[in-house]
Structures are given as structure tokens and as C-alpha cells.
Amino acid sequence: MAEPINISDDVFENEVLQSDQPVLVDFWAEWCGPCRMIAPAVKEIAADHGEQLKVVKLDIDANPMTPGRYGVMSIPTLMVFKDGQVVDRWVGAQPKEAMVARITPFLETATA
């Protein structure tokens, strides 16, 4: 069963930009209530779609370079990367069903 992977600025390029799978990146921080609220849903998405999607979490306090590079101004911010490019992004807590609906088109193209 897949789990979200905690990553850092140092491995972002390797884990996300060079991934052969689509990647859901959760930009979060420990003090962020909405981030903690969606954490179980992000974990379930990793478990449910782990064969088609890599799920990573990046703590913005410990890793300020990557959020700055991608214009993360509020958290939680979630981005879907495919072939090293951002193909979708949203800000704020959403129900699991809404997050799955946003990632599904990229899963289908990944498996086609």
C-alpha cells in the first residue's frame, strides 16, 4: 500500500520533475489546520492510486525554495505534475472526491 513520500527541495527534481508517473505534490506545514484536515484524504489517494500516481508532501517551512519557485502563496496548495510540468493546481482544503476528480484525467492518460 502506497504512502505519501515526504520530500525536500534537494530531491524535488528527481522525485517529481523526473518521475515517469504523474505526481501529486501537497505543499503543507505542520501549523496549517486545513493541511492537517486534508492529510487523511491525501494518504488515501496515495493508497488507492499508488500504481498510477506518486504522492509527495513538501513541508514549506523546511523547504522554502521549491514553493517559491512555483508561486505557492497559501497552503495547502496541491499540484499535479506530469512529464515535469504542472498540469493542475488548486489551493485550499477540498474533499477527497474533489481531489480525485481533479487527478483522474491524468491517471487515465498515464495508463493509456
PyMOL commands that place a pseudoatom at each C-alpha (Angstrom):
pseudoatom trace, name=CA, resn=MET, resi=1, chain=A, elem=C, hetatm=0, pos=[0.000, 0.000, 0.000]
pseudoatom trace, name=CA, resn=ALA, resi=2, chain=A, elem=C, hetatm=0, pos=[1.495, 3.304, -1.125]
pseudoatom trace, name=CA, resn=GLU, resi=3, chain=A, elem=C, hetatm=0, pos=[2.019, 6.154, 1.313]
pseudoatom trace, name=CA, resn=PRO, resi=4, chain=A, elem=C, hetatm=0, pos=[2.743, 9.814, 0.596]
pseudoatom trace, name=CA, resn=ILE, resi=5, chain=A, elem=C, hetatm=0, pos=[6.501, 10.401, 0.425]
pseudoatom trace, name=CA, resn=ASN, resi=6, chain=A, elem=C, hetatm=0, pos=[7.966, 13.300, 2.390]
pseudoatom trace, name=CA, resn=ILE, resi=7, chain=A, elem=C, hetatm=0, pos=[10.413, 15.096, 0.127]
pseudoatom trace, name=CA, resn=SER, resi=8, chain=A, elem=C, hetatm=0, pos=[12.732, 18.092, 0.343]
pseudoatom trace, name=CA, resn=ASP, resi=9, chain=A, elem=C, hetatm=0, pos=[13.977, 20.799, -2.004]
pseudoatom trace, name=CA, resn=ASP, resi=10, chain=A, elem=C, hetatm=0, pos=[17.078, 18.654, -2.580]
pseudoatom trace, name=CA, resn=VAL, resi=11, chain=A, elem=C, hetatm=0, pos=[15.180, 15.747, -4.140]
pseudoatom trace, name=CA, resn=PHE, resi=12, chain=A, elem=C, hetatm=0, pos=[12.254, 17.614, -5.746]
pseudoatom trace, name=CA, resn=GLU, resi=13, chain=A, elem=C, hetatm=0, pos=[13.696, 17.436, -9.253]
pseudoatom trace, name=CA, resn=ASN, resi=14, chain=A, elem=C, hetatm=0, pos=[14.435, 13.727, -9.030]
pseudoatom trace, name=CA, resn=GLU, resi=15, chain=A, elem=C, hetatm=0, pos=[11.209, 12.687, -7.265]
pseudoatom trace, name=CA, resn=VAL, resi=16, chain=A, elem=C, hetatm=0, pos=[8.785, 14.994, -9.103]
pseudoatom trace, name=CA, resn=LEU, resi=17, chain=A, elem=C, hetatm=0, pos=[10.159, 16.529, -12.282]
pseudoatom trace, name=CA, resn=GLN, resi=18, chain=A, elem=C, hetatm=0, pos=[11.896, 13.359, -13.483]
pseudoatom trace, name=CA, resn=SER, resi=19, chain=A, elem=C, hetatm=0, pos=[9.155, 10.957, -12.410]
pseudoatom trace, name=CA, resn=ASP, resi=20, chain=A, elem=C, hetatm=0, pos=[7.769, 8.637, -15.069]
pseudoatom trace, name=CA, resn=GLN, resi=21, chain=A, elem=C, hetatm=0, pos=[4.395, 8.779, -13.291]
pseudoatom trace, name=CA, resn=PRO, resi=22, chain=A, elem=C, hetatm=0, pos=[2.127, 11.759, -12.662]
pseudoatom trace, name=CA, resn=VAL, resi=23, chain=A, elem=C, hetatm=0, pos=[2.904, 13.262, -9.237]
pseudoatom trace, name=CA, resn=LEU, resi=24, chain=A, elem=C, hetatm=0, pos=[0.537, 14.906, -6.759]
pseudoatom trace, name=CA, resn=VAL, resi=25, chain=A, elem=C, hetatm=0, pos=[2.507, 17.365, -4.616]
pseudoatom trace, name=CA, resn=ASP, resi=26, chain=A, elem=C, hetatm=0, pos=[0.990, 18.524, -1.325]
pseudoatom trace, name=CA, resn=PHE, resi=27, chain=A, elem=C, hetatm=0, pos=[2.646, 21.762, -0.173]
pseudoatom trace, name=CA, resn=TRP, resi=28, chain=A, elem=C, hetatm=0, pos=[1.896, 21.919, 3.549]
pseudoatom trace, name=CA, resn=ALA, resi=29, chain=A, elem=C, hetatm=0, pos=[3.116, 22.950, 7.019]
pseudoatom trace, name=CA, resn=GLU, resi=30, chain=A, elem=C, hetatm=0, pos=[2.668, 21.473, 10.486]
pseudoatom trace, name=CA, resn=TRP, resi=31, chain=A, elem=C, hetatm=0, pos=[0.898, 24.596, 11.825]
pseudoatom trace, name=CA, resn=CYS, resi=32, chain=A, elem=C, hetatm=0, pos=[-1.660, 24.646, 8.973]
pseudoatom trace, name=CA, resn=GLY, resi=33, chain=A, elem=C, hetatm=0, pos=[-5.085, 23.437, 10.113]
pseudoatom trace, name=CA, resn=PRO, resi=34, chain=A, elem=C, hetatm=0, pos=[-6.517, 22.862, 6.613]
pseudoatom trace, name=CA, resn=CYS, resi=35, chain=A, elem=C, hetatm=0, pos=[-3.320, 20.941, 5.718]
pseudoatom trace, name=CA, resn=ARG, resi=36, chain=A, elem=C, hetatm=0, pos=[-3.891, 18.580, 8.635]
pseudoatom trace, name=CA, resn=MET, resi=37, chain=A, elem=C, hetatm=0, pos=[-7.555, 18.342, 7.670]
pseudoatom trace, name=CA, resn=ILE, resi=38, chain=A, elem=C, hetatm=0, pos=[-6.813, 17.010, 4.164]
pseudoatom trace, name=CA, resn=ALA, resi=39, chain=A, elem=C, hetatm=0, pos=[-3.872, 14.795, 5.209]
pseudoatom trace, name=CA, resn=PRO, resi=40, chain=A, elem=C, hetatm=0, pos=[-6.009, 11.644, 5.646]
pseudoatom trace, name=CA, resn=ALA, resi=41, chain=A, elem=C, hetatm=0, pos=[-7.544, 12.135, 2.174]
pseudoatom trace, name=CA, resn=VAL, resi=42, chain=A, elem=C, hetatm=0, pos=[-4.094, 12.650, 0.627]
pseudoatom trace, name=CA, resn=LYS, resi=43, chain=A, elem=C, hetatm=0, pos=[-2.943, 9.452, 2.334]
pseudoatom trace, name=CA, resn=GLU, resi=44, chain=A, elem=C, hetatm=0, pos=[-5.990, 7.574, 0.969]
pseudoatom trace, name=CA, resn=ILE, resi=45, chain=A, elem=C, hetatm=0, pos=[-5.315, 8.883, -2.544]
pseudoatom trace, name=CA, resn=ALA, resi=46, chain=A, elem=C, hetatm=0, pos=[-1.757, 7.545, -2.294]
pseudoatom trace, name=CA, resn=ALA, resi=47, chain=A, elem=C, hetatm=0, pos=[-3.084, 4.173, -1.147]
pseudoatom trace, name=CA, resn=ASP, resi=48, chain=A, elem=C, hetatm=0, pos=[-5.864, 3.994, -3.754]
pseudoatom trace, name=CA, resn=HIS, resi=49, chain=A, elem=C, hetatm=0, pos=[-3.884, 5.237, -6.771]
pseudoatom trace, name=CA, resn=GLY, resi=50, chain=A, elem=C, hetatm=0, pos=[-0.294, 4.331, -5.886]
pseudoatom trace, name=CA, resn=GLU, resi=51, chain=A, elem=C, hetatm=0, pos=[0.256, 2.280, -9.032]
pseudoatom trace, name=CA, resn=GLN, resi=52, chain=A, elem=C, hetatm=0, pos=[-0.736, 5.180, -11.292]
pseudoatom trace, name=CA, resn=LEU, resi=53, chain=A, elem=C, hetatm=0, pos=[0.299, 8.219, -9.249]
pseudoatom trace, name=CA, resn=LYS, resi=54, chain=A, elem=C, hetatm=0, pos=[3.135, 9.220, -6.958]
pseudoatom trace, name=CA, resn=VAL, resi=55, chain=A, elem=C, hetatm=0, pos=[2.005, 11.307, -3.975]
pseudoatom trace, name=CA, resn=VAL, resi=56, chain=A, elem=C, hetatm=0, pos=[4.542, 13.511, -2.205]
pseudoatom trace, name=CA, resn=LYS, resi=57, chain=A, elem=C, hetatm=0, pos=[4.389, 16.044, 0.613]
pseudoatom trace, name=CA, resn=LEU, resi=58, chain=A, elem=C, hetatm=0, pos=[6.713, 19.028, 0.868]
pseudoatom trace, name=CA, resn=ASP, resi=59, chain=A, elem=C, hetatm=0, pos=[6.894, 20.988, 4.139]
pseudoatom trace, name=CA, resn=ILE, resi=60, chain=A, elem=C, hetatm=0, pos=[7.157, 24.627, 3.051]
pseudoatom trace, name=CA, resn=ASP, resi=61, chain=A, elem=C, hetatm=0, pos=[8.813, 25.760, 6.289]
pseudoatom trace, name=CA, resn=ALA, resi=62, chain=A, elem=C, hetatm=0, pos=[11.700, 23.299, 5.994]
pseudoatom trace, name=CA, resn=ASN, resi=63, chain=A, elem=C, hetatm=0, pos=[11.908, 23.652, 2.188]
pseudoatom trace, name=CA, resn=PRO, resi=64, chain=A, elem=C, hetatm=0, pos=[11.295, 27.245, 1.042]
pseudoatom trace, name=CA, resn=MET, resi=65, chain=A, elem=C, hetatm=0, pos=[12.995, 27.076, -2.373]
pseudoatom trace, name=CA, resn=THR, resi=66, chain=A, elem=C, hetatm=0, pos=[10.514, 24.882, -4.234]
pseudoatom trace, name=CA, resn=PRO, resi=67, chain=A, elem=C, hetatm=0, pos=[7.331, 26.659, -3.037]
pseudoatom trace, name=CA, resn=GLY, resi=68, chain=A, elem=C, hetatm=0, pos=[8.940, 29.965, -4.062]
pseudoatom trace, name=CA, resn=ARG, resi=69, chain=A, elem=C, hetatm=0, pos=[9.802, 28.609, -7.498]
pseudoatom trace, name=CA, resn=TYR, resi=70, chain=A, elem=C, hetatm=0, pos=[6.194, 27.515, -8.075]
pseudoatom trace, name=CA, resn=GLY, resi=71, chain=A, elem=C, hetatm=0, pos=[4.491, 30.587, -6.598]
pseudoatom trace, name=CA, resn=VAL, resi=72, chain=A, elem=C, hetatm=0, pos=[2.949, 28.892, -3.590]
pseudoatom trace, name=CA, resn=MET, resi=73, chain=A, elem=C, hetatm=0, pos=[1.379, 31.752, -1.631]
pseudoatom trace, name=CA, resn=SER, resi=74, chain=A, elem=C, hetatm=0, pos=[-1.170, 29.883, 0.513]
pseudoatom trace, name=CA, resn=ILE, resi=75, chain=A, elem=C, hetatm=0, pos=[-1.394, 26.375, 1.854]
pseudoatom trace, name=CA, resn=PRO, resi=76, chain=A, elem=C, hetatm=0, pos=[-2.489, 23.770, 1.349]
pseudoatom trace, name=CA, resn=THR, resi=77, chain=A, elem=C, hetatm=0, pos=[-1.569, 24.052, -2.302]
pseudoatom trace, name=CA, resn=LEU, resi=78, chain=A, elem=C, hetatm=0, pos=[-1.726, 20.868, -4.328]
pseudoatom trace, name=CA, resn=MET, resi=79, chain=A, elem=C, hetatm=0, pos=[-0.200, 20.491, -7.774]
pseudoatom trace, name=CA, resn=VAL, resi=80, chain=A, elem=C, hetatm=0, pos=[-0.260, 17.693, -10.289]
pseudoatom trace, name=CA, resn=PHE, resi=81, chain=A, elem=C, hetatm=0, pos=[2.949, 17.312, -12.294]
pseudoatom trace, name=CA, resn=LYS, resi=82, chain=A, elem=C, hetatm=0, pos=[3.173, 15.269, -15.454]
pseudoatom trace, name=CA, resn=ASP, resi=83, chain=A, elem=C, hetatm=0, pos=[6.330, 14.966, -17.543]
pseudoatom trace, name=CA, resn=GLY, resi=84, chain=A, elem=C, hetatm=0, pos=[7.980, 17.597, -15.358]
pseudoatom trace, name=CA, resn=GLN, resi=85, chain=A, elem=C, hetatm=0, pos=[5.247, 20.206, -15.903]
pseudoatom trace, name=CA, resn=VAL, resi=86, chain=A, elem=C, hetatm=0, pos=[2.426, 21.497, -13.689]
pseudoatom trace, name=CA, resn=VAL, resi=87, chain=A, elem=C, hetatm=0, pos=[-0.808, 20.303, -15.293]
pseudoatom trace, name=CA, resn=ASP, resi=88, chain=A, elem=C, hetatm=0, pos=[-3.191, 21.257, -12.480]
pseudoatom trace, name=CA, resn=ARG, resi=89, chain=A, elem=C, hetatm=0, pos=[-3.075, 23.154, -9.193]
pseudoatom trace, name=CA, resn=TRP, resi=90, chain=A, elem=C, hetatm=0, pos=[-5.516, 24.186, -6.508]
pseudoatom trace, name=CA, resn=VAL, resi=91, chain=A, elem=C, hetatm=0, pos=[-5.365, 25.983, -3.203]
pseudoatom trace, name=CA, resn=GLY, resi=92, chain=A, elem=C, hetatm=0, pos=[-7.297, 25.162, -0.069]
pseudoatom trace, name=CA, resn=ALA, resi=93, chain=A, elem=C, hetatm=0, pos=[-8.881, 22.155, 1.531]
pseudoatom trace, name=CA, resn=GLN, resi=94, chain=A, elem=C, hetatm=0, pos=[-11.161, 20.106, -0.694]
pseudoatom trace, name=CA, resn=PRO, resi=95, chain=A, elem=C, hetatm=0, pos=[-12.996, 16.853, -0.067]
pseudoatom trace, name=CA, resn=LYS, resi=96, chain=A, elem=C, hetatm=0, pos=[-11.278, 13.695, -1.236]
pseudoatom trace, name=CA, resn=GLU, resi=97, chain=A, elem=C, hetatm=0, pos=[-13.842, 13.248, -4.026]
pseudoatom trace, name=CA, resn=ALA, resi=98, chain=A, elem=C, hetatm=0, pos=[-12.979, 16.677, -5.469]
pseudoatom trace, name=CA, resn=MET, resi=99, chain=A, elem=C, hetatm=0, pos=[-9.259, 15.909, -5.367]
pseudoatom trace, name=CA, resn=VAL, resi=100, chain=A, elem=C, hetatm=0, pos=[-9.772, 12.530, -7.044]
pseudoatom trace, name=CA, resn=ALA, resi=101, chain=A, elem=C, hetatm=0, pos=[-11.878, 14.192, -9.751]
pseudoatom trace, name=CA, resn=ARG, resi=102, chain=A, elem=C, hetatm=0, pos=[-9.005, 16.596, -10.455]
pseudoatom trace, name=CA, resn=ILE, resi=103, chain=A, elem=C, hetatm=0, pos=[-6.328, 13.898, -10.702]
pseudoatom trace, name=CA, resn=THR, resi=104, chain=A, elem=C, hetatm=0, pos=[-8.383, 11.305, -12.620]
pseudoatom trace, name=CA, resn=PRO, resi=105, chain=A, elem=C, hetatm=0, pos=[-7.795, 12.742, -16.129]
pseudoatom trace, name=CA, resn=PHE, resi=106, chain=A, elem=C, hetatm=0, pos=[-4.063, 12.463, -15.581]
pseudoatom trace, name=CA, resn=LEU, resi=107, chain=A, elem=C, hetatm=0, pos=[-4.357, 8.879, -14.307]
pseudoatom trace, name=CA, resn=GLU, resi=108, chain=A, elem=C, hetatm=0, pos=[-6.209, 7.853, -17.453]
pseudoatom trace, name=CA, resn=THR, resi=109, chain=A, elem=C, hetatm=0, pos=[-3.556, 9.301, -19.739]
pseudoatom trace, name=CA, resn=ALA, resi=110, chain=A, elem=C, hetatm=0, pos=[-0.868, 7.671, -17.606]
pseudoatom trace, name=CA, resn=THR, resi=111, chain=A, elem=C, hetatm=0, pos=[-2.379, 4.217, -18.103]
pseudoatom trace, name=CA, resn=ALA, resi=112, chain=A, elem=C, hetatm=0, pos=[-3.341, 4.590, -21.771]
for i in range(1, 112): cmd.bond("trace and resi %d" % i, "trace and resi %d" % (i + 1))
show_as sticks, trace
zoom trace
